[in-house]
């Protein structure tokens, strides 16, 4: 009788596979309130690595971290009409506190444009105060009707950047810099994710923005996931909050602004883009544990050797974990580390010691081979970089092989329904075609220029719409 698989096979039921993996890899659990999420230590460790990589890139732009309140007076949201309309269905509102009804209800932040702009208006007085570049790492609440762990939860973690500039051009260029040099660089070079950078259509752009730049990734089932966005806010919020500065010429001018964010949704993307039927596959540059060294048996010489190997690898800069829990069966431990997607396992038993070797198991390409223990310190950095590159290559090949060039709405719907993406000239599709796609649960993920760059305008000649079903 065949042994039941640890995870539901992806080909049988992709959503069930996703839920199985998150549970069995100990990434997260559902919280007690519908739509809430408990991030377990292994999942939070991945988020911490994402934070560290992103935070370093954000700070290289000159942006500084700050923190703003969770509760926002409800009246603030009424100041920018498009913004409040866009977020109204998702708001959680506090009406009582300290046993009393509040004089003014407070909104649990769905995003912080409003509260931050209240203070930008105080802090910006002259051109010398610009640019003002602020980021915060925080949680936000957007009431979710159809929750799914990491992808759509009522509360999630993120970073949100907010900036004020003297000119439209400075704000535009800063939003573009965040889009490509912070977000895309991180996703390609750390997450090993092939992403498509583009421009959102008017229908899909952020509420209150004049332009939204996005990065779209193809998941293992062919659906799209919006990975991060960077918005040009123009002067919409500056007008609402009267955020002005005294220019060099002695004139009062409104600032130009941006906002941009990425969330714990990236963990869901990590699962769906790189995971397989055996579990997660974590890119080595991201992994909090790049190598786990396992003792096969509780032999004293074996235990001493795995600890020695762990110490040598740690000294060489490898993020390593020694698993010497020999009271737990070896097979169970190996499966657990495979589920968690640790890139490399080094397995050591008594026979290996006799031969001066260890078994090297590579999670990403698969397979095992014996290697000399003395060669591990030199070999592993090479192996980890090879596996990092392989994940990116597989991600790119999936997107390219499952993207069709089409010329009609019907062909675009057919491609998306078959588990792929479609590219169609925006001049052919237009807003009317975009509405037709929506009737089939297909959306324009972004507009790209004819040769793959990001368009400067919605209606630029040669714009191509990338369309798909999405999470």
N, C-alpha and C positions, 0 to 999 in steps of 0.2 A: 504494500500500500504506500503510495507516494506521500512524502512528508508535506504538510501544509506550508505554504510560503509564509515568511514572517510578515510581509507586507502584501496588501492587495496588488496584483500586477497592474502597472500603469495602463496597459492596453485594455484591461477589463473594466476599470473604473478609475479614471484619473483623479477625480475629487476625493474618492475614498482612499486611494493611495496617498494623496497629500495629507489627509487627516491622520492616517495610520503612521506616516513617517514623522510628523510633528510630535505625535504622542510617544512613539517608541524610541525616537532619538532624544527624547526628553528636552524638547525645545520649549514647549508651552502647554498650558492647560486652559480650558475655558474658565473664566471668572464667575463669581456668584451672581452678578447682574448680567442680564442678557447683553451680549456684545462686548463684555469686558474680557480681559486676558491676563493670565498669570504667566509671566516669562520666567522659565526655569533657569537655573544657573548656567547650563550649557548654552541655551539660547541667548541668555543675557551676555555671556562671554563673547559670543559672535558679535552682538550689538556693540559691546565695548571696543572690539577690534575695529569695527566700522567707524565708531565715533573717533577713535584715535587717528585713523587714516584721514577721515574727512576733516577733523578739527585742524590737523596740521596744514592741510591744503587751504582751508578757509583763512587761517591766520596768515598764511603767506600773501594773501591779498591785502593785508593791512586791517582786516576786520577783527574787532575785539568782541569777546563774549560778555554778555550781561544777562540779567534775569528780570522779567516783568511779571506782574500778578496774574494768577490763575483766573480770578473773578474780574469781570469787566462790567461797568455800569451799562445797563441795557440802552440807555440814551445814546451812548457812543456809537452804537451800530447804525443808528438812524441817520448818521451824518453823511454816509456815502451810499446812495440809493442802490446802485448795482450790487454793491458788496453785501448789504443786508438782505437783498432779495435772493442772492445766490446762496446764502448760508441759512436763511430762515428755517427751512425744513429740518435742518440738522441740529438746531440749537437745544442745549440743556439750560434751563433757567432756574436760578435759585430765588425763591420768593420768601423764605423764612430763615431766620438765623437767631440764635440765642433765645429761642422760644417766642420770638415776635415776628410779625410780618414786616419785611423790609420796606423802608420808605420808597426805595427804588429797587426793582428786581435786578439781579446780577446774572450775567451770562457766563457760563463756564467756557473759557476761550476755545473757539473753533479754529482760530488763527489770531495773530496779535497785531494786525495792521492798526486797529483802532486804538488800543492802549498805547502802543509804541508811538504812534503819531501824536498822541496827546503830549508826550514828553519831547518828541522831536521839536514840536512847536515852541517849547520852552527853551530847549538847549541850543537851537540854531538862531543866531542873531546876525551874524555877518558872514561874508565869504570866507573868513578865516576859520569858521567852524565846519567848513565843508572840504572834502566829503565826510559825512558822518556814516561810519560803517559798523553796524551792530549785528551780532548773531546771538541766538539763545538756544540752548539744549533744554527741551521741556516736554511736557505732555499736553495734548489737546483732546477735546471731546467733540465728536460729531456723531449725533445719534444715528446708529446704523440699523436699518430694518432687516438686512440680510447679511448677518455677520459671518466672517470666516477668518480664523486665526491668522494674524499678521497681514492679511490682505485687506480686510474690511472689519475693523473693530471700533466700537464706540469711543474707546480711549486708545490712543497710540502715542508712541514716543517719536520725536523728530528733532531736527534742527530747523530753525527758521531765521533767515537773514533779512535784514531791513536796512536800506541805505538811502541817504539823501545827497543829492549832487547839485552843482550850480547850473548845469546845462543838460539839455536833452541828450546830446551826444555822449556826455560822460556817463549818464545813467544807462543809456543803450549799450555802450561798450562794456560797462561793468556787468550788466546782466548776461551779456554774451560770454564774458570771461568766466563767470561762475559756471555757466552752462557747459563750456567746453574744457576749460583748464582745471576746474574743480570736480564737477560731477562726471563728465565723460572720462576724464583721466582716471578717476577712482574706479569707475565701473569697469573700464577696459583693463587697466593695469593691476588692479587689486582683486576685483570680483571676477575677473576673467569672463566678463559678459559682453558679447557683441550687442551693441545698442545702436539705434538709429536716432541721430540728433535732428530735430526739426522744429517747425513752427506750428502752433495750434491754430485751427480755424477760429473765426469769430465765435462760432457756436460753442467751441470747446475751451476757449480761453478762460483764465481765472477771473472771478467776479471782481470788477473794478480795475482790471488791467487794460492797457492798450496793446499789449503783445505778451504772449506766453511762449517760452521756449521749452521744449520737452525732450526727454530721452525715452525711447520705447524699446522694450525688449521682447523677444519671442520666447514664450515658455515651451515646455516639452510637449504640450498638446497643441501647439500652433497658435494659441491665443496670445494677445498682446497684453503687456502690463506697463503702465506709466511708471517710470522709475524715479524721476525727479523733475522738478520744473523750476524755471527762473522767469520772473515776470518783470516787464517794464510797466510801472504804474502811472507813467506820465505825471501829470499834476493833479490827478483826481483827488488824492488824499490830501495833498498840500492845500487845495482849495477848501476842502471840507474842514480842515483844522487850522487854516490860515498860517501855514508854515512858510514863513518868509525870511529872506536874508537881505542884508544891506550889501549891494554889489560894490565892486571896486570903483564904479562910476557914481556911487552915492545914491543908487535907486533901490527901492524895495522890490524884490523879485521873489516869485514862488519857486520852491525847490522842485527838482525832478527826482523821482524815487524808483527803487526796485524792491522786490521781495523774492525770496527763493527758499525752497525747502526739499528735504529728503527725509524718509521715515523708516520705521521698522518694517514697512512693506518690503524693503530690500531683503529681509530674511526670507519672506515668502518667495520672492523671486529666486533667491539662492536655491531653495528647495526645488522649485518647479523648473528652473533652467538646467541645473546640474545634477539633480537627483536621478537615481535609477531604481530598478526593482530591488536592489539590495540596500537602499537607503540614501543618505545624503553623500555628496562629494564636495568637500570644502576646498576652495582654491588655496594652495599652500601659502601664498602671501597674506591671505586673510586669516588662516587657521590659528586659533589660540593654542591648539596642540598640533604641531606639524608632524611629529613622530611620537608614537607610543612604543615603548620597549616592554615586551611581555615575557615574563617568566612562565615557561610551560609547566614546570613542576617545582615543588617546594624544596628542591635540593639546595643546600647552603652555598655550594659553589656556583650554581645557576643564579641564585638571588644576588650573590656578591657581584657576579659579572653583569647582570642587567643594571644594577645600580651604578656600576663603574661606567658602562656604556652611556647611561643617562647623564652622568656627570660630565663625561667627555663631550657629548653632543651639546649640552647646555653651555659649556665653556666655549664651544665653537659658534655660539649664537643661534643654535636651533631651539625652537620652542618645543620642549620634550616633556613627556609624562612617563614615569616608570610605573608599570602595572605589575606589582608583585603580590597581588591578592590570590595566592594559590589555594585558598579555601573555597574559591569560586571556580567551577570547572573552566578549563582553558577554552573550550569551544564556545561557551556562553560569552566569555569576555571578548573573544575574537569577533563574534557576531555583533556584540554591542558597539565595539569600536568601528566596525564596518557600517552599522546603521548611522553612527554619528559622523561618518565621513572623514575621519582622520586620514590625511593623505598617505602616510606610510606606517606600517607596523613592522617592528623588528622582533622576531620571535626566537627565543633562546631556550633550548633544552639540554639535558646531559649529553646527548649524542653530538649536538652542535659544538659544545665545549671541547669535546674530544677532537673535533676536526678544525677547531679555531674559526668556525663560521657561525653565521646566524641566518635565519630565513627572512628575506626581505619581501614583504607583501605590499604591493602598490594598489591603493584603492581606486585611483582615477583610471588608469588604463587596464587595471586588473592584472592578475598573475602573481606568481611567487618564484623566487630563485635564491639559492644559497649565495652568500657573499662573505668575504673574509671580514672578520670583526675589525681588524686593524685598518680596513679600507673605508669603514663607515663614515668617519669624519670628513674625508675628502669626497666620498661618493654622494652623500645625501643632498648637499646643496645643489648638485647637478641634477639629480633625480627630481627634486622639488620644482626646479625651474622648468624642466621638461614637462612635468605634469601640469604646471600652471599654464604653459603655452598650449598644451593639448586641450584643456577645457575651453579656452578662448577659440581655438580652431574648431572644435565641435559645435560651439555655440554659433559661430559665423556660418559654418556649413549648413546647419539646420535652417537658419533664416534664409540663406540664399537658395537652398533647394526647395523651400516651401513658399517662396514668393513668386507670384505670377504677374506678368505684364498683361493688363487687360484694357479694353476700350469701351466697355459698357457697364452699366450698373448691374445688370443681370450676371455678367461674368465675374464682377467683383464679389457679389453675394455668393456665387457658386464657389469661388476660391476660399472665401472665409468659412463657408459652411463645411468645406472639406478639411478644415483644420490648417489653413494657411493664411498668408497675407496676399494682398493685391496692390499693385501700383497702377494708378489711372491718372491721366492728365487732369489737373484741376480745372482747366478750361473746359474739358468735356463734362466733368462731374458737377462742379459748382454747388451752390447752396441748395438748389432743387434736388440734385442727385444725392447730396448729403442727407437730406430729409427722407429720400426714398430708401437709402441704406438703413436709416434708423428704424424703419418699419420691419426690418429683418434682423434687428439687434446687431447691426454692423456699424461701426463708427469710423470716422476719419481720425486716425491716430496722430498724424502730423502731415504737414506739407514740407516737401524737400525740393531743393532746386534740381534741375534736370540731371546734373552730374553728382548729386549727393550732398552738396553743401546746404547750409541753412538759408532759406530765402530772406531777402531784406524787406519784403512786403507780401501781403496776402495774395495780391493779384499780379505778382511778378511774372513776366513771360516765362514759360517753361516749367512752372511749378507742377510738381507731381504729388498727388494725394496717396499716402500709404493708409490702406484701410484694412480692418480686421475686426473680429470679435475680441472682446477684451474683458479682463477682470476689473 
